[in-house]
Amino acid sequence: MKVEINVPSSLNDITLEQYQAFMRVYENTDSDEFIRQKMVSIFCKIPLSHVLRINAQSVIEVSDHLNKLFEGEKKFTNRFKLGGKEFAFIPELEAMEFGEYIDLENNIGDWQNMNKAMAVMFRPITKEKDGKYLIEQYEGTANYSDVMKYAPLDVVMGAVVFFYHLGNELLQLSLSYIQGEVTVLQRKNSSVNNGDGIKASMQSLTETLEGLRKLQGFHYPLVLPT
């Protein structure tokens, strides 16, 4: 039986959902051969039973080709079209809301939750002028987390690499945010004798800062095993 397959020519042809499916296989099997077969099955969108009918050398060549796609440079893309809408990256990182920080930190370290992290980083453009844009107000990850499963993988990995290299800046930004929040809380509680409220808020903000340190040590397999 002759099997024809469509092989992705770039990471733009692969969705985040496909990569998440592959990662579930990768993390739960020690068989390199099975991983190679599932790689072809998932990224070329054909049943595993069809992969088993393909010439062995062809499977090797296709999987090697896919590996090379992941070895290339991951370029940051600040906007892309998906589902009839144009999504754009948060225009001002220093203006990120506390809720955005928490949701990003909770999800960016796990590929199975990366669609939720993408729903924080990218939202539909609402206004654009002179090369600048505004995006939808953040209302939680639920609005676009399912949509982001279909985001092109080159955009996703570019964003992850961007945040990885921006780790120090994010930590400094978070620290500045915490200091600002504490100052506001101190002002609001200046007439209160006990500082329990301030201490509790400071503890919560400090824990968030520590969590953001995961961004610096986040490991992501950009090259697939063979």
C-alpha positions as CSV (number, residue, x, y, z in Angstrom):
1,M,0.0,0.0,0.0
2,K,1.4,3.4,-1.0
3,V,1.1,6.1,1.6
4,E,1.3,9.8,0.6
5,I,2.0,12.3,3.4
6,N,2.3,16.1,3.6
7,V,5.5,16.9,5.4
8,P,5.8,20.3,7.2
9,S,8.2,22.6,5.5
10,S,8.6,24.9,8.6
11,L,7.5,25.2,12.2
12,N,4.8,27.5,10.9
13,D,3.1,24.3,9.5
14,I,3.0,22.7,12.9
15,T,0.5,23.7,15.6
16,L,1.1,24.0,19.4
17,E,-1.6,21.2,19.9
18,Q,0.5,18.9,17.7
19,Y,3.6,19.6,19.7
20,Q,1.8,19.1,23.0
21,A,0.6,15.7,21.7
22,F,4.2,14.8,20.7
23,M,5.5,15.9,24.1
24,R,3.0,13.5,25.9
25,V,4.6,10.7,23.9
26,Y,8.1,11.9,24.4
27,E,7.7,12.1,28.1
28,N,6.1,8.7,28.5
29,T,8.2,6.3,26.4
30,D,11.8,5.3,26.3
31,S,11.6,3.8,22.8
32,D,13.4,6.0,20.3
33,E,11.8,4.0,17.4
34,F,8.3,4.6,18.7
35,I,9.1,8.3,19.2
36,R,10.3,8.5,15.6
37,Q,7.1,6.9,14.3
38,K,4.8,9.1,16.4
39,M,6.8,12.1,15.3
40,V,5.9,11.3,11.7
41,S,2.3,10.4,12.6
42,I,1.6,13.6,14.6
43,F,3.4,16.2,12.6
44,C,2.4,14.8,9.2
45,K,-1.2,14.2,10.4
46,I,-1.5,10.5,9.5
47,P,-2.6,7.5,11.6
48,L,0.2,5.5,13.2
49,S,-1.0,2.4,11.3
50,H,-0.2,4.3,8.0
51,V,3.3,5.2,9.3
52,L,4.0,1.5,9.8
53,R,3.3,0.9,6.1
54,I,5.9,3.5,5.0
55,N,9.3,2.4,3.8
56,A,11.7,2.4,6.8
57,Q,14.2,4.7,5.1
58,S,11.5,7.2,4.3
59,V,10.4,7.3,8.0
60,I,14.0,8.0,9.0
61,E,14.4,10.8,6.3
62,V,11.1,12.5,7.3
63,S,11.9,12.4,11.0
64,D,15.4,13.7,10.3
65,H,13.8,16.5,8.3
66,L,11.5,17.4,11.2
67,N,14.5,17.5,13.5
68,K,16.2,20.0,11.4
69,L,13.2,22.3,11.6
70,F,13.6,22.4,15.3
71,E,17.3,23.0,15.2
72,G,16.8,26.4,13.4
73,E,16.8,29.8,15.0
74,K,13.6,30.7,16.9
75,K,12.7,34.2,15.9
76,F,10.3,36.3,17.9
77,T,7.0,37.2,16.2
78,N,4.9,39.9,17.8
79,R,1.7,39.3,15.8
80,F,0.0,36.6,13.8
81,K,-3.4,35.7,12.4
82,L,-5.5,32.9,13.7
83,G,-9.2,32.0,13.4
84,G,-10.0,35.2,11.5
85,K,-8.4,37.4,14.1
86,E,-5.1,39.1,14.4
87,F,-3.4,38.4,17.7
88,A,-0.5,40.6,19.0
89,F,2.0,40.3,21.8
90,I,1.5,42.4,25.0
91,P,2.6,45.9,23.8
92,E,4.0,47.1,27.1
93,L,5.4,44.5,29.4
94,E,5.9,47.1,32.2
95,A,2.1,47.6,32.1
96,M,1.2,43.9,32.7
97,E,-1.4,43.4,35.3
98,F,-0.7,41.3,38.4
99,G,-3.2,38.7,37.2
100,E,-1.4,38.4,33.9
101,Y,1.9,37.7,35.7
102,I,0.4,35.0,37.9
103,D,-1.2,33.2,35.0
104,L,1.9,33.4,32.8
105,E,4.1,32.2,35.6
106,N,1.8,29.3,36.4
107,N,1.6,28.0,32.8
108,I,4.7,28.9,30.8
109,G,6.8,26.2,32.5
110,D,4.6,23.3,31.2
111,W,4.1,22.5,27.6
112,Q,0.7,21.0,28.3
113,N,-0.4,24.4,29.6
114,M,1.5,26.5,27.0
115,N,-1.8,27.4,25.2
116,K,-2.8,29.1,28.4
117,A,0.5,31.0,28.6
118,M,-0.1,32.0,24.9
119,A,-3.5,33.3,25.9
120,V,-1.8,35.7,28.3
121,M,1.0,36.8,25.9
122,F,-1.2,37.3,22.8
123,R,-4.6,38.8,22.4
124,P,-6.7,40.2,19.5
125,I,-5.8,43.7,18.3
126,T,-8.5,46.2,19.1
127,K,-7.0,49.4,17.8
128,E,-4.0,50.3,15.6
129,K,-2.4,53.5,14.5
130,D,1.0,54.6,13.3
131,G,2.5,51.1,13.8
132,K,1.3,50.9,17.4
133,Y,-1.6,48.8,18.7
134,L,-3.8,48.0,21.6
135,I,-5.0,44.5,22.5
136,E,-8.1,43.2,24.3
137,Q,-8.3,43.7,28.1
138,Y,-7.1,40.6,29.9
139,E,-10.0,38.5,31.3
140,G,-8.2,35.3,32.1
141,T,-6.9,32.4,30.0
142,A,-10.2,30.8,29.2
143,N,-11.1,33.3,26.4
144,Y,-8.4,32.1,24.0
145,S,-6.6,29.1,25.5
146,D,-8.5,26.7,23.2
147,V,-7.8,28.9,20.2
148,M,-4.1,29.1,21.0
149,K,-3.8,25.3,20.6
150,Y,-3.8,26.0,16.9
151,A,-1.1,28.7,17.1
152,P,1.8,28.1,14.7
153,L,4.7,26.5,16.6
154,D,7.3,29.0,15.3
155,V,5.3,31.8,17.0
156,V,5.0,29.8,20.2
157,M,8.7,28.9,20.5
158,G,9.8,32.4,19.5
159,A,7.8,33.7,22.4
160,V,9.2,31.1,24.8
161,V,12.8,31.9,23.8
162,F,12.0,35.6,24.1
163,F,10.9,35.2,27.7
164,Y,13.8,32.9,28.5
165,H,16.3,35.5,27.4
166,L,14.3,38.2,29.0
167,G,14.4,36.5,32.4
168,N,16.6,39.1,34.2
169,E,14.5,42.0,32.9
170,L,11.3,40.3,34.0
171,L,12.6,39.6,37.4
172,Q,13.6,43.3,37.8
173,L,10.3,44.4,36.5
174,S,8.5,42.1,39.0
175,L,10.6,43.5,41.8
176,S,9.7,47.0,40.8
177,Y,6.1,46.0,40.7
178,I,6.3,44.5,44.2
179,Q,8.0,47.6,45.6
180,G,5.3,49.7,44.0
181,E,2.5,47.6,45.5
182,V,4.1,47.6,48.9
183,T,4.3,51.4,48.8
184,V,0.6,51.7,47.9
185,L,-0.3,49.2,50.7
186,Q,1.7,51.2,53.2
187,R,-0.1,54.4,52.3
188,K,-3.5,52.7,52.5
189,N,-2.6,51.2,55.9
190,S,-0.7,54.1,57.4
191,S,-3.4,54.7,59.9
192,V,-3.6,51.0,61.0
193,N,-1.5,50.0,63.9
194,N,-0.8,46.4,62.9
195,G,0.9,45.5,59.7
196,D,-0.7,42.1,59.1
197,G,-2.3,43.2,55.9
198,I,0.9,44.5,54.4
199,K,2.9,41.5,55.5
200,A,0.4,39.1,53.9
201,S,0.4,41.0,50.7
202,M,4.1,41.3,50.6
203,Q,4.4,37.5,51.2
204,S,2.0,36.8,48.3
205,L,3.9,39.2,45.9
206,T,7.3,37.8,47.0
207,E,6.1,34.2,46.3
208,T,5.1,35.4,42.8
209,L,8.5,36.8,42.2
210,E,10.1,33.6,43.2
211,G,7.9,31.7,40.8
212,L,8.9,34.0,38.0
213,R,12.5,32.8,38.5
214,K,11.3,29.6,36.8
215,L,11.4,31.5,33.5
216,Q,15.2,31.6,33.8
217,G,15.6,27.9,34.3
218,F,12.7,26.7,32.1
219,H,13.9,23.8,29.9
220,Y,12.2,23.2,26.6
221,P,13.3,20.5,24.1
222,L,13.6,22.5,20.9
223,V,15.2,19.6,19.1
224,L,13.3,16.4,18.8
225,P,14.9,13.0,19.8
226,T,15.9,10.6,17.1
